[in-house]
Amino acid sequence: MNAENTPLTPLYRELHPTTGTDGADGIDGVRALLADVEAADGVAPYSEAFLRSLDGDVDSGADGYRHLTAQFDGRVVGVLSVNPSYVAEMAVLPDVRRRGVASGLLREMGRQLDTERPLSVWSHGDLDAAKGFAGDRRARTVRELLKMSVDCTDADRRAALLAGRDEATATVRGEGLDVMDYPSACEAFGADHVDAEWVRVNNEAFAWHPEQGGWDLSRLIAARDVDWFDPAGVILLFDGSECLGFHWTKRPAGDTHGEVYVVCLADAARGRGLGGPVTLLGIGHLLDGGAEAVDLYVEGDNAPAVATYRRLGFEVVHRDVVYRGMI
């Protein structure tokens, strides 16, 4: 048997960021692993929510996550994290793949989990290595998340999107609604009221979503506690003092790409044709700020939304999938 195929016998250890158990060396080792995996695969293995859980951000729900590392020869060679909804992300160093590390992480974590609940595992980038591993375990794809992007350096495309923003503004105002950014809304109604409305609309829109739904004020505050948060980049629709929807945009400092981060409509706004306009309002804000491209994420089975974004010039540039049946 070739050495590169010889199974490893790593030490599996739980990682507890919120309590400090396993020490800073454990966290540092995991972060070094994630950086090495991203450099090798060209895609980050952990999403923002899972990264924040490693920081021990209790307000963002980090205390409900479980983390398990595989350590071999003085370094972290693998990590598996599971959130309270039994959704997991995993990373293994490329030079020790297919040597039992991923299977060992799933096996050891499985001993701590409720075997009656199915475990879902993200594969960011839908890489061949993950496809092969999932196929070996007879896992099935249960979700596909598409990243779509539109190049706004083309003058005609940029002009078309800005014209769409102007039409969207007219449509919204024709419905008797006010378009406000977060600071303006807070000035008009008070920050406490605006935040309460923000949480309400979010939870109505994402009642089905295991991570984005069921927020409270502390979760909202924690989600905004990032270096890229721009209050003026949150565009809200108000009918009097009632919020009917919002578009939370994202553009980290120095990044030429902006992002359609979160778009929500309240239950009372459904069926009124406001989804497209509120999306264009946020895109217009990003372009006004100098974004050269705009990205967004959409469920792969949401054919109408994908078609709408394609008509705006967006194209699929990346796929993430979720496998179920890994344990």
C-alpha positions as a Python dict, from the first residue, in 0.01 Angstrom:
ca = {
    (1, 'M'): (0, 0, 0),
    (2, 'N'): (133, 343, -93),
    (3, 'A'): (211, 572, 200),
    (4, 'E'): (-24, 833, 57),
    (5, 'N'): (-312, 584, 85),
    (6, 'T'): (-223, 450, 429),
    (7, 'P'): (-500, 535, 678),
    (8, 'L'): (-403, 790, 941),
    (9, 'T'): (-471, 740, 1310),
    (10, 'P'): (-525, 1100, 1424),
    (11, 'L'): (-625, 1219, 1767),
    (12, 'Y'): (-984, 1348, 1764),
    (13, 'R'): (-1051, 1634, 2001),
    (14, 'E'): (-1352, 1851, 2068),
    (15, 'L'): (-1298, 2222, 2029),
    (16, 'H'): (-1489, 2463, 2255),
    (17, 'P'): (-1423, 2822, 2142),
    (18, 'T'): (-1667, 2979, 2390),
    (19, 'T'): (-1500, 2821, 2693),
    (20, 'G'): (-1142, 2822, 2571),
    (21, 'T'): (-1114, 2445, 2609),
    (22, 'D'): (-834, 2316, 2386),
    (23, 'G'): (-670, 2655, 2410),
    (24, 'A'): (-573, 2912, 2150),
    (25, 'D'): (-345, 2661, 1978),
    (26, 'G'): (-650, 2460, 1876),
    (27, 'I'): (-824, 2760, 1720),
    (28, 'D'): (-502, 2875, 1555),
    (29, 'G'): (-450, 2528, 1412),
    (30, 'V'): (-802, 2521, 1269),
    (31, 'R'): (-760, 2862, 1110),
    (32, 'A'): (-428, 2756, 956),
    (33, 'L'): (-598, 2445, 821),
    (34, 'L'): (-884, 2646, 669),
    (35, 'A'): (-637, 2883, 504),
    (36, 'D'): (-436, 2593, 356),
    (37, 'V'): (-750, 2425, 225),
    (38, 'E'): (-874, 2747, 65),
    (39, 'A'): (-537, 2806, -100),
    (40, 'A'): (-534, 2452, -242),
    (41, 'D'): (-898, 2428, -351),
    (42, 'G'): (-959, 2787, -455),
    (43, 'V'): (-1272, 2811, -241),
    (44, 'A'): (-1325, 2875, 130),
    (45, 'P'): (-1436, 2555, 308),
    (46, 'Y'): (-1626, 2738, 585),
    (47, 'S'): (-1903, 2994, 545),
    (48, 'E'): (-1931, 3317, 742),
    (49, 'A'): (-2167, 3168, 1002),
    (50, 'F'): (-1935, 2877, 1077),
    (51, 'L'): (-1632, 3105, 1093),
    (52, 'R'): (-1811, 3325, 1346),
    (53, 'S'): (-1892, 3018, 1552),
    (54, 'L'): (-1518, 2950, 1577),
    (55, 'D'): (-1481, 3298, 1726),
    (56, 'G'): (-1718, 3196, 2005),
    (57, 'D'): (-1971, 3463, 1909),
    (58, 'V'): (-2247, 3358, 2151),
    (59, 'D'): (-2498, 3613, 2024),
    (60, 'S'): (-2476, 3465, 1674),
    (61, 'G'): (-2560, 3118, 1809),
    (62, 'A'): (-2203, 2990, 1841),
    (63, 'D'): (-2280, 2818, 2170),
    (64, 'G'): (-2504, 2574, 1979),
    (65, 'Y'): (-2226, 2458, 1746),
    (66, 'R'): (-2009, 2150, 1797),
    (67, 'H'): (-1653, 2135, 1665),
    (68, 'L'): (-1427, 1833, 1631),
    (69, 'T'): (-1066, 1838, 1514),
    (70, 'A'): (-838, 1565, 1383),
    (71, 'Q'): (-479, 1619, 1493),
    (72, 'F'): (-179, 1430, 1357),
    (73, 'D'): (194, 1483, 1382),
    (74, 'G'): (156, 1808, 1575),
    (75, 'R'): (-94, 1979, 1345),
    (76, 'V'): (-466, 1999, 1280),
    (77, 'V'): (-534, 1798, 964),
    (78, 'G'): (-914, 1805, 969),
    (79, 'V'): (-1210, 1979, 1129),
    (80, 'L'): (-1584, 1913, 1136),
    (81, 'S'): (-1841, 2159, 1272),
    (82, 'V'): (-2213, 2099, 1321),
    (83, 'N'): (-2473, 2365, 1396),
    (84, 'P'): (-2792, 2316, 1603),
    (85, 'S'): (-2989, 2233, 1288),
    (86, 'Y'): (-2756, 1939, 1214),
    (87, 'V'): (-2597, 2116, 920),
    (88, 'A'): (-2221, 2065, 899),
    (89, 'E'): (-1912, 2199, 728),
    (90, 'M'): (-1586, 2008, 708),
    (91, 'A'): (-1230, 2057, 587),
    (92, 'V'): (-938, 1816, 547),
    (93, 'L'): (-585, 1902, 438),
    (94, 'P'): (-535, 1800, 74),
    (95, 'D'): (-218, 1602, 146),
    (96, 'V'): (-399, 1365, 385),
    (97, 'R'): (-724, 1319, 193),
    (98, 'R'): (-850, 969, 120),
    (99, 'R'): (-671, 843, 429),
    (100, 'G'): (-975, 814, 652),
    (101, 'V'): (-967, 1156, 818),
    (102, 'A'): (-1308, 1274, 695),
    (103, 'S'): (-1467, 937, 769),
    (104, 'G'): (-1312, 941, 1114),
    (105, 'L'): (-1445, 1289, 1188),
    (106, 'L'): (-1796, 1187, 1085),
    (107, 'R'): (-1774, 865, 1285),
    (108, 'E'): (-1653, 1039, 1601),
    (109, 'M'): (-1903, 1323, 1569),
    (110, 'G'): (-2181, 1073, 1502),
    (111, 'R'): (-2130, 928, 1848),
    (112, 'Q'): (-2235, 1262, 1995),
    (113, 'L'): (-2537, 1322, 1772),
    (114, 'D'): (-2893, 1201, 1767),
    (115, 'T'): (-2886, 919, 1513),
    (116, 'E'): (-3256, 977, 1441),
    (117, 'R'): (-3178, 1318, 1292),
    (118, 'P'): (-3020, 1334, 944),
    (119, 'L'): (-2692, 1522, 908),
    (120, 'S'): (-2644, 1755, 611),
    (121, 'V'): (-2295, 1856, 499),
    (122, 'W'): (-2205, 2156, 282),
    (123, 'S'): (-1965, 2117, -8),
    (124, 'H'): (-1854, 2466, -107),
    (125, 'G'): (-1764, 2474, -474),
    (126, 'D'): (-1908, 2125, -536),
    (127, 'L'): (-1551, 2000, -579),
    (128, 'D'): (-1466, 1662, -734),
    (129, 'A'): (-1309, 1539, -409),
    (130, 'A'): (-1632, 1606, -220),
    (131, 'K'): (-1839, 1445, -496),
    (132, 'G'): (-1628, 1132, -475),
    (133, 'F'): (-1645, 1116, -95),
    (134, 'A'): (-2022, 1170, -94),
    (135, 'G'): (-2066, 909, -366),
    (136, 'D'): (-1866, 653, -169),
    (137, 'R'): (-2104, 709, 124),
    (138, 'R'): (-2414, 705, -98),
    (139, 'A'): (-2507, 1055, 12),
    (140, 'R'): (-2760, 1245, -195),
    (141, 'T'): (-2772, 1611, -294),
    (142, 'V'): (-3058, 1788, -117),
    (143, 'R'): (-2977, 2152, -186),
    (144, 'E'): (-2787, 2361, -438),
    (145, 'L'): (-2692, 2722, -376),
    (146, 'L'): (-2585, 2924, -678),
    (147, 'K'): (-2362, 3228, -674),
    (148, 'M'): (-2451, 3461, -960),
    (149, 'S'): (-2263, 3771, -1066),
    (150, 'V'): (-2304, 4057, -1309),
    (151, 'D'): (-2011, 4256, -1450),
    (152, 'C'): (-2093, 4625, -1415),
    (153, 'T'): (-1781, 4761, -1584),
    (154, 'D'): (-1974, 4742, -1911),
    (155, 'A'): (-2123, 5089, -1954),
    (156, 'D'): (-2444, 4968, -2117),
    (157, 'R'): (-2506, 4706, -1848),
    (158, 'R'): (-2440, 4958, -1572),
    (159, 'A'): (-2673, 5212, -1733),
    (160, 'A'): (-2946, 4949, -1769),
    (161, 'L'): (-2923, 4852, -1402),
    (162, 'L'): (-2933, 5214, -1289),
    (163, 'A'): (-3233, 5276, -1515),
    (164, 'G'): (-3393, 4973, -1352),
    (165, 'R'): (-3326, 5127, -1012),
    (166, 'D'): (-3499, 5448, -1120),
    (167, 'E'): (-3800, 5253, -1246),
    (168, 'A'): (-3806, 5057, -921),
    (169, 'T'): (-3812, 5381, -722),
    (170, 'A'): (-4107, 5503, -925),
    (171, 'T'): (-4288, 5170, -878),
    (172, 'V'): (-4242, 5171, -501),
    (173, 'R'): (-4348, 5532, -464),
    (174, 'G'): (-4646, 5460, -687),
    (175, 'E'): (-4750, 5208, -423),
    (176, 'G'): (-4746, 5487, -167),
    (177, 'L'): (-4434, 5357, 3),
    (178, 'D'): (-4128, 5542, 129),
    (179, 'V'): (-3774, 5431, 42),
    (180, 'M'): (-3534, 5493, 331),
    (181, 'D'): (-3188, 5385, 428),
    (182, 'Y'): (-3132, 5266, 785),
    (183, 'P'): (-3008, 5599, 927),
    (184, 'S'): (-3301, 5789, 773),
    (185, 'A'): (-3550, 5535, 906),
    (186, 'C'): (-3399, 5556, 1255),
    (187, 'E'): (-3424, 5933, 1243),
    (188, 'A'): (-3790, 5911, 1141),
    (189, 'F'): (-3910, 5630, 1369),
    (190, 'G'): (-3637, 5567, 1626),
    (191, 'A'): (-3374, 5293, 1618),
    (192, 'D'): (-3566, 5064, 1855),
    (193, 'H'): (-3871, 5062, 1629),
    (194, 'V'): (-3669, 5014, 1311),
    (195, 'D'): (-3472, 4727, 1460),
    (196, 'A'): (-3792, 4559, 1580),
    (197, 'E'): (-3939, 4592, 1231),
    (198, 'W'): (-3617, 4461, 1077),
    (199, 'V'): (-3632, 4149, 1294),
    (200, 'R'): (-4005, 4099, 1227),
    (201, 'V'): (-3969, 4120, 848),
    (202, 'N'): (-3663, 3894, 853),
    (203, 'N'): (-3847, 3628, 1050),
    (204, 'E'): (-4157, 3645, 833),
    (205, 'A'): (-3950, 3608, 518),
    (206, 'F'): (-3728, 3330, 656),
    (207, 'A'): (-3977, 3135, 866),
    (208, 'W'): (-3865, 2825, 673),
    (209, 'H'): (-3492, 2883, 709),
    (210, 'P'): (-3304, 2700, 989),
    (211, 'E'): (-3030, 2965, 1027),
    (212, 'Q'): (-3177, 3293, 900),
    (213, 'G'): (-3517, 3255, 1065),
    (214, 'G'): (-3614, 3293, 1431),
    (215, 'W'): (-3386, 3589, 1499),
    (216, 'D'): (-3411, 3821, 1796),
    (217, 'L'): (-3257, 4162, 1850),
    (218, 'S'): (-2931, 4020, 1984),
    (219, 'R'): (-2885, 3810, 1669),
    (220, 'L'): (-2944, 4116, 1452),
    (221, 'I'): (-2693, 4322, 1647),
    (222, 'A'): (-2438, 4041, 1628),
    (223, 'A'): (-2491, 4005, 1253),
    (224, 'R'): (-2424, 4376, 1207),
    (225, 'D'): (-2109, 4359, 1416),
    (226, 'V'): (-1881, 4311, 1115),
    (227, 'D'): (-1628, 4549, 970),
    (228, 'W'): (-1810, 4576, 636),
    (229, 'F'): (-2150, 4681, 778),
    (230, 'D'): (-2271, 5006, 624),
    (231, 'P'): (-2596, 5146, 773),
    (232, 'A'): (-2657, 5344, 454),
    (233, 'G'): (-2641, 5016, 262),
    (234, 'V'): (-2962, 4887, 423),
    (235, 'I'): (-3254, 5000, 207),
    (236, 'L'): (-3601, 4971, 365),
    (237, 'L'): (-3955, 5010, 234),
    (238, 'F'): (-4203, 5171, 474),
    (239, 'D'): (-4579, 5208, 463),
    (240, 'G'): (-4619, 5468, 733),
    (241, 'S'): (-4422, 5322, 1022),
    (242, 'E'): (-4465, 4962, 905),
    (243, 'C'): (-4171, 4804, 724),
    (244, 'L'): (-4273, 4598, 422),
    (245, 'G'): (-3929, 4486, 312),
    (246, 'F'): (-3559, 4559, 302),
    (247, 'H'): (-3244, 4499, 103),
    (248, 'W'): (-2928, 4462, 309),
    (249, 'T'): (-2629, 4514, 81),
    (250, 'K'): (-2270, 4415, 147),
    (251, 'R'): (-1945, 4560, 21),
    (252, 'P'): (-1627, 4505, 222),
    (253, 'A'): (-1370, 4785, 214),
    (254, 'G'): (-1143, 4761, -89),
    (255, 'D'): (-1360, 4501, -261),
    (256, 'T'): (-1470, 4585, -615),
    (257, 'H'): (-1767, 4348, -578),
    (258, 'G'): (-2086, 4436, -397),
    (259, 'E'): (-2335, 4176, -282),
    (260, 'V'): (-2711, 4139, -264),
    (261, 'Y'): (-2671, 4013, 93),
    (262, 'V'): (-3029, 3977, 223),
    (263, 'V'): (-3356, 4066, 50),
    (264, 'C'): (-3675, 4028, 254),
    (265, 'L'): (-4044, 4102, 211),
    (266, 'A'): (-4296, 4107, 493),
    (267, 'D'): (-4601, 3886, 466),
    (268, 'A'): (-4814, 4196, 402),
    (269, 'A'): (-4602, 4281, 95),
    (270, 'R'): (-4635, 3950, -85),
    (271, 'G'): (-4808, 3951, -419),
    (272, 'R'): (-4752, 4322, -471),
    (273, 'G'): (-4458, 4289, -710),
    (274, 'L'): (-4206, 4448, -472),
    (275, 'G'): (-3935, 4181, -478),
    (276, 'G'): (-3777, 4296, -803),
    (277, 'P'): (-3789, 4666, -718),
    (278, 'V'): (-3633, 4627, -372),
    (279, 'T'): (-3356, 4417, -527),
    (280, 'L'): (-3284, 4685, -787),
    (281, 'L'): (-3285, 4957, -522),
    (282, 'G'): (-2999, 4784, -343),
    (283, 'I'): (-2809, 4716, -664),
    (284, 'G'): (-2837, 5084, -749),
    (285, 'H'): (-2689, 5174, -410),
    (286, 'L'): (-2393, 4943, -473),
    (287, 'L'): (-2332, 5092, -817),
    (288, 'D'): (-2356, 5446, -680),
    (289, 'G'): (-2082, 5345, -438),
    (290, 'G'): (-1853, 5235, -720),
    (291, 'A'): (-1903, 4858, -727),
    (292, 'E'): (-1769, 4708, -1049),
    (293, 'A'): (-1966, 4386, -1012),
    (294, 'V'): (-2260, 4265, -805),
    (295, 'D'): (-2292, 3912, -664),
    (296, 'L'): (-2586, 3729, -512),
    (297, 'Y'): (-2677, 3383, -389),
    (298, 'V'): (-2996, 3202, -490),
    (299, 'E'): (-3135, 2854, -437),
    (300, 'G'): (-3071, 2636, -740),
    (301, 'D'): (-3431, 2513, -753),
    (302, 'N'): (-3574, 2866, -755),
    (303, 'A'): (-3613, 2874, -1133),
    (304, 'P'): (-3818, 3197, -1150),
    (305, 'A'): (-3560, 3391, -945),
    (306, 'V'): (-3268, 3250, -1145),
    (307, 'A'): (-3445, 3349, -1467),
    (308, 'T'): (-3511, 3700, -1334),
    (309, 'Y'): (-3147, 3747, -1240),
    (310, 'R'): (-3033, 3619, -1578),
    (311, 'R'): (-3250, 3882, -1745),
    (312, 'L'): (-3064, 4143, -1538),
    (313, 'G'): (-2733, 4009, -1672),
    (314, 'F'): (-2633, 3779, -1385),
    (315, 'E'): (-2457, 3450, -1464),
    (316, 'V'): (-2380, 3150, -1244),
    (317, 'V'): (-2014, 3162, -1136),
    (318, 'H'): (-2009, 2917, -843),
    (319, 'R'): (-2211, 2630, -693),
    (320, 'D'): (-2237, 2504, -336),
    (321, 'V'): (-2428, 2186, -259),
    (322, 'V'): (-2555, 2011, 51),
    (323, 'Y'): (-2524, 1635, 87),
    (324, 'R'): (-2737, 1429, 323),
    (325, 'G'): (-2674, 1080, 447),
    (326, 'M'): (-2306, 1122, 537),
    (327, 'I'): (-2319, 928, 866),
}
